[in-house]
Amino acid sequence: MRKIPAFKSEAEERSFWQHHDSAEYLDWADAKEASLPKLKPSTRTISLRLPEATIEELKILANKRDVPYQSLLKVFLSERIKAELHATKR
């Protein structure tokens, strides 16, 4: 087995595995199934300008659902993106 190199970043590691066969570095016969219940996708902060009225309306909706308005906005965006992607597949 070859030795897995040390990586300086997640991007460097991702690039490495895109171009190398893991079977040369790991003995998959010894592998065990893993459970990662708390794994969350990577996030990136963005700056988004919205009209104050839109933010206030979003806060009202979020308050009715007892969730932070930023979380509700992420849900709304995710749902709309899925709907748009599904509509373009037809």
Secondary structure, DSSP 8 states (H G I E B T S, - for coil): -------SSHHHHHHHHHHS-GGGT--GGG------TT-------------HHHHHHHHHHHHHHTS-HHHHHHHHHHHHHHHHHHHHT-
